[in-house]
Amino acid sequence: VQFVKTHFPERRGTPQFRCCRAVLLVRNPFDAIESFYNLMMTGTHTQNISQEIRDKATKYWEEFAVKEIRVWTNFHKYWLEQQIPILLVRYEDLIREPAKVMSRVVQFVLEINDMGSFFGERIDRCIKEQQEIERLGSYKPRSGGIGKSLAKYSPELIEKMKAEGFEEILEALHYGDLLNKPVEEWSKLPFLPEHAMEFESSQDFIVVNQGNLSRTEKESTKWGMVKKELGIIGEQCNCAQCKAKRAGKDDNGENDKEC
């Protein structure tokens, strides 16, 4: 079994390859979009934007959120329409019950019904090792809380996002009427049956990294220009992506425009 991580069709980055099974890891769009915004503005997975910058960047944030909900919707629509075996895994289930979710992933990938102790012990070990890394602080990502980002979206912004038609996909991913619930209840989101959901299939394989992207020029943000205007960076951006470009190590030319 060979795993290939891919962001397609949001972006490419690897050669085309045949895929016979896929694990689709999803997250509710409000937390996902705000997390990506933090990543692009700070260049890290561990820092948050200051309130001062947030206040200055309101216009950019709202434009970004509307563009990203289109990308989020089209990305998930693509995978839900594929006819290979797909296992739906929600981030919200993974962080609450990591062992049960990962057991389901292993069963799906290896096409087995009985996990036995071999895989169970290794899953437990991996989870404990990751928890120890985070405890020691050598790599401590931003909070992965559920629904904590909703306060960053004004009611007007949410209405603009709804106009992009994402609610049908939200339902298909079994988030249901998430927006009609108090954010305090988001952490009590019912688990998927058996902590993941498998979709029926009719094809043996698909070719990934072939076809149109869900992020077009219209949905792209020139982060270098935005951060310069906000005074976050000087003339030269030092995020990992821009450093790689200057060193000639960009990802197959897919992102050769300014960040």
N, C-alpha and C positions, 0 to 999 in steps of 0.2 A: 504494500500500500504506500502510495506517495502522496503527501499532502502538498498542495500549492496554495499559498495565501494570495488572494486577488481582490482588488477593489473594483474590477470591471463590473458594469460598464461606466462607473464613475470616472475611472481613469484606466490606462493600461500600465505598462511597466515591466511586463514579462513577455516572452515570445508566445505565440499562439500555442495552445495545447488542448488535447482531447480530455474531456472531463466526463466521467461516467457516474459520479455521485457528488453531491455538494452539501456542505453544512452551511446554512444561511444564518449567520449571527446578526440579529437585529436589535435595535434600541429605539425607544420612543423618540420621535423626532425633536421634541423640545430639549431634552437632555443631550441628544446627539449633536444637534446644531450648535448649541451653546458651547459644548465641549470642543467642537472643531473650531469655533470662533476663538476660543481661548488659545488653542494650539497655534493658529495662524497669527494671532496678535503677539503672543509671547515667544513663539518658536520652541516651546517645551511642552511636555506632558505633565509637568509638576507645578507650574506657576499659574496664578490667576491674574487677570487684568485688574488694575487698581480702579477704584470708584471714580477717581479723577479722569482717567482715560475713558472709562465707560460713558461718563457724562459728556465728554468732548466728542465721542464717537457715535452718538445716538443715531445720526443719519445713516452712517455706514452700517451699523448693526441692523437697522430695520431693512435696509436694502439687501444686506447679506442674508437675513433670515428668510425673506420672500424668495430669493434666488435658490437658497439651499433646500427649501421645502419642495421645490420643483425637482431638484436633483434627487433628493431622498425618495420622492414618489416614483420617479421614473426608474431609479435603481431597483427598488423592490418590485415594481411591476415587471421588470425584465425577468428577474429570477422566479417570480411566481408563475410566469408564463412558460418557463422551461419544462420539458417533458422527461427529464431524467429524475431518478430518485433524489429528493431534496429533504433534508431534515431541518426544520425550523427551530432555532434556538434563540430565546430572548435573553438579552443581557440581564434584564431584571430578575430572571429565574436563576441565571448563572451565578450572580453575586450572592444570592440568598441560599442556594443549595448547590454549591459547586460540585460536590462529589456525585450527587444524583444526576446532574445534567451531564457531566463528563462521562459517567457510566453509560448514559444513553447514547452519547456521541460515539463511544468506542463500539457499542453494539451495532450501531448503524453502519459505521465505516467498515467493520470486519464482517458484517452480516452474520452475527452470532446472537443467540438468545440467552445463553448462560454466560455471565461474566466470569464466574469463578473467582478465586482469591488472587490469581496472578495479576490481573489488571486492576482489581480493586485496591490492592496494596500499593501499586505504583501511582494510582490516582491520588490516594491519600498522602503519599510521600510528596508528590509534586505540589499539592495544595499547602502542606505544612512548610515546605521550602519557600514557597512564594510568600506566605504569611510572615516567615522569619525575615526575609529580605525587606519587606515593608516595615516590620517592627524595628529593624536596625537602621532604617532610614537611608540605605544606600541608593534606593530608588523608590520614592514614595509618590505615586501619581496623585493628581487631584482627586477629591472626594468623588466616589462613584455612586453617590446617593441617588435615590429615585425621586424625580419630581422637583429637586431643589432648584432647578433652572427656571421653572415656570414664572417666578417672580420677575425675571428679566424681560418678559414679553408683556407689553401693554395689551389691554383688550382690543384696541384698534389694530395692533400688529397681528394678533391672533386671527382677527376677521380677515385681514389681507391674506394671511396664509391659508385660511379655509377656502378662499376664492380660487386657490390653485388646485383644489380637488383632492387633497391628501386623505380625507377621512375614510374613503372607501378602502384604501390600502391599510389604514390603521385598523379597520375592522378585520381585514383579511389576515393580519398578523396577530389577531386575537387580543388587541388592546381594548376593544369594545368602545364604550362611551367614556373614555378616559377623561376627556375635557369636561364632562358633566359631574365629575367627582371632586370633592375637596382634595387638594394636593396631599394632605396628611394621609389620605387613604391609598395613595398610589403605591406605597410600600407594601400594601396588603393585596396587591393585584393577584388574582387567582393564578396558580401555576398552570402551565399547559399540561394536558394529560400525559402522564409519565415523564413530565419535565421537558418534553420536546414533542414536536409533531412532524410526522413523515407524510409527504405528499406522494400520491400515486404517479406512476410514470408510464410512458409508452415508447421511449427512445432509449437506445443503448448508450449514446454519448452526445455531447455537444462540443463545439469548438469555442473556447473562451478566448477573449481578446480579439474577436473578429466582429466587425460591425460598428455601428455608430455608438458614440458615448452619450451618457445621460447629462454630462456636464459640457455644454457647448460654450462658445465664446460669450454668449449672452449671460451665462451663469457664472462666468469666471470673475474673480476679484483681483485687481492689481495690488497685492498686499504691500509691495515696496512703496508705491505711491501713497497709499493710505497711511502707512506708518510714518513716512516722511512728513506728510501734512500734519499729522497729530503730534509730531516731535518725538516719536518713540525711537526712531533711528536717524542717523545722519545720512550722508550721501550713499553709503554702502551698507546694505543689509547683511547682518551676520547670522541669520538663521541657518540651520543645517542645510536646508535646500539650496539657498543661494551660495553658500560656501562650496557645496558640491558642484554647482554649475560653474563657478569660477575656476574650480580645479579640473574641469572637464569631465566630471563624473555624474552628469545628469542621467535621468532614467530613460535611456533610449530616445532622447530628444522629445519625449512627450510633453515636458514642461519647460521648454526652452524660452518661454516668455518670462518677463519680469514677475517676480513672486508677488 
